[in-house]
Amino acid sequence: SLIGTNILTGQLLVSEQERQLNPMDFAQRFPEIMKHGGFDAIVGNPPYVRMEAFTSIKSYLKEHYSAHEERADFYTYFIERALSLINAKGVLGMIVSNKFSVAKYGQPLRKTLDQVAHISEIFDFAGVPVFKGATVRTFILFTSRKAHGGMGTTRYVPVPDLDTFKKIERGTMSVADYAKAAMQRLAPGQLT
């Protein structure tokens, strides 16, 4: 989903390596959707992999993604790509590492988001065990394309305590119910 059929030139990689990448042209694969401006919604959990593992396509990514940074994690490209595939009213929701929000490698993605997206919600899960066996500090990022004429507010939902997270994990409490309860506890004037 990151690599377009424009890679099929034989110049970046040998042809067999290019075919193994399984490049995709969204306009060819989803002609009606793309003809009408893109997808209404994209939901994802992209891979969290450091770029060092993908040196063979680094020059392609650098050329085609404004969020490129030499040490970027692979998921940053998925965020930018998904934003380009939603329509003007579309919504993107991804659970990703929160590291791009503070790390140097995330600076180009933060700039890209500032220019083309509106972050409507951040559900923070940093420090709770969202993925068993993995120590990654995650949040769920909800964005849309930046609307002409202004920005809306961004709602930040704080990290649930461990007991609340266990309820969410068991399915006895939804993330939406937790967010509603957390927002009611915020004092007037706090960031929402």
Solvent accessible surface area in square Angstrom, and as a share of the most:
residue,aa,sasa,rsa
1,S,64,0.41
2,L,9,0.04
3,I,12,0.06
4,G,13,0.12
5,T,47,0.28
6,N,87,0.44
7,I,4,0.02
8,L,88,0.44
9,T,82,0.48
10,G,40,0.38
11,Q,164,0.73
12,L,60,0.30
13,L,20,0.10
14,V,96,0.55
15,S,55,0.35
16,E,92,0.41
17,Q,84,0.37
18,E,4,0.02
19,R,147,0.54
20,Q,133,0.59
21,L,59,0.30
22,N,110,0.56
23,P,22,0.14
24,M,29,0.13
25,D,44,0.23
26,F,20,0.08
27,A,60,0.47
28,Q,138,0.62
29,R,142,0.52
30,F,68,0.28
31,P,77,0.48
32,E,100,0.45
33,I,65,0.33
34,M,49,0.22
35,K,140,0.59
36,H,131,0.58
37,G,38,0.37
38,G,6,0.06
39,F,37,0.15
40,D,110,0.57
41,A,62,0.48
42,I,34,0.17
43,V,133,0.76
44,G,21,0.21
45,N,87,0.45
46,P,10,0.07
47,P,59,0.37
48,Y,63,0.24
49,V,52,0.30
50,R,86,0.31
51,M,0,0.00
52,E,86,0.38
53,A,72,0.56
54,F,63,0.26
55,T,92,0.53
56,S,60,0.39
57,I,6,0.03
58,K,39,0.17
59,S,62,0.40
60,Y,16,0.06
61,L,0,0.00
62,K,128,0.54
63,E,138,0.62
64,H,76,0.34
65,Y,17,0.06
66,S,75,0.49
67,A,0,0.00
68,H,23,0.10
69,E,33,0.15
70,E,81,0.36
71,R,140,0.51
72,A,0,0.00
73,D,14,0.07
74,F,17,0.07
75,Y,0,0.00
76,T,1,0.00
77,Y,0,0.00
78,F,41,0.17
79,I,0,0.00
80,E,26,0.11
81,R,54,0.20
82,A,5,0.04
83,L,7,0.03
84,S,60,0.39
85,L,11,0.06
86,I,0,0.00
87,N,24,0.12
88,A,81,0.63
89,K,186,0.79
90,G,0,0.00
91,V,72,0.41
92,L,2,0.01
93,G,5,0.05
94,M,10,0.04
95,I,30,0.15
96,V,0,0.00
97,S,10,0.07
98,N,30,0.15
99,K,100,0.42
100,F,6,0.03
101,S,45,0.29
102,V,123,0.71
103,A,18,0.14
104,K,155,0.66
105,Y,15,0.06
106,G,0,0.00
107,Q,109,0.48
108,P,30,0.19
109,L,0,0.00
110,R,79,0.29
111,K,127,0.54
112,T,10,0.06
113,L,7,0.04
114,D,98,0.51
115,Q,106,0.47
116,V,70,0.41
117,A,3,0.02
118,H,25,0.11
119,I,42,0.21
120,S,38,0.24
121,E,38,0.17
122,I,32,0.16
123,F,12,0.05
124,D,18,0.09
125,F,9,0.04
126,A,10,0.08
127,G,57,0.54
128,V,12,0.07
129,P,60,0.38
130,V,43,0.25
131,F,58,0.24
132,K,145,0.62
133,G,94,0.90
134,A,50,0.39
135,T,148,0.86
136,V,40,0.23
137,R,137,0.50
138,T,0,0.00
139,F,13,0.06
140,I,35,0.18
141,L,2,0.01
142,F,58,0.24
143,T,1,0.00
144,S,25,0.16
145,R,85,0.31
146,K,68,0.29
147,A,69,0.54
148,H,190,0.85
149,G,91,0.88
150,G,47,0.45
151,M,111,0.50
152,G,47,0.46
153,T,114,0.66
154,T,44,0.25
155,R,74,0.27
156,Y,68,0.26
157,V,1,0.01
158,P,40,0.25
159,V,55,0.32
160,P,3,0.02
161,D,92,0.48
162,L,89,0.44
163,D,104,0.54
164,T,23,0.13
165,F,12,0.05
166,K,87,0.37
167,K,87,0.37
168,I,27,0.14
169,E,87,0.39
170,R,157,0.57
171,G,61,0.58
172,T,102,0.59
173,M,50,0.22
174,S,53,0.34
175,V,43,0.25
176,A,70,0.55
177,D,83,0.43
178,Y,10,0.04
179,A,1,0.00
180,K,128,0.54
181,A,35,0.27
182,A,2,0.02
183,M,34,0.15
184,Q,132,0.59
185,R,164,0.60
186,L,46,0.23
187,A,54,0.42
188,P,139,0.88
189,G,88,0.84
190,Q,93,0.41
191,L,129,0.64
192,T,69,0.40
